[in-house]
Amino acid sequence: MRVTRDEVINLIRSLPEDKLESARDYLSFLYYAYGTSEAQMQAEDADWEGAFASNPEKHRALAREAQEDYLTGRTTLLTEYLALDARLRGQDNASFWKT
């Protein structure tokens, strides 16, 4: 099944306004993930590991901020994003993990 741009745009238009920031963040993640080579991702992962190792308190602060965002509803669980991605692909969540 081919998904059209209009279908994706209409799905986004149907989201409540308070979910648009999360949707934009997820779509940015997808754009980055699908447009980046494995070598580029590994190099970036190494950079992040080095940054976290050199400043563990900053890592803990980021973790606390993410937890606060979740607890206050400013972000949602990854499973909700995966469900959206599966719907865009015309799949159920179980088949998403097999792709």
Buried (B, 14 or more C-beta within 10 A) or exposed (E): EEEEEEEEEEBBEEEEEEBEEBBEEBBEEBEEEEEEEEEEEEEEEEEEEEEEEEEEEEBEEEEEEEEEEEEEEEBBEEEEBBBBBBBBEEBEEEEBEEE
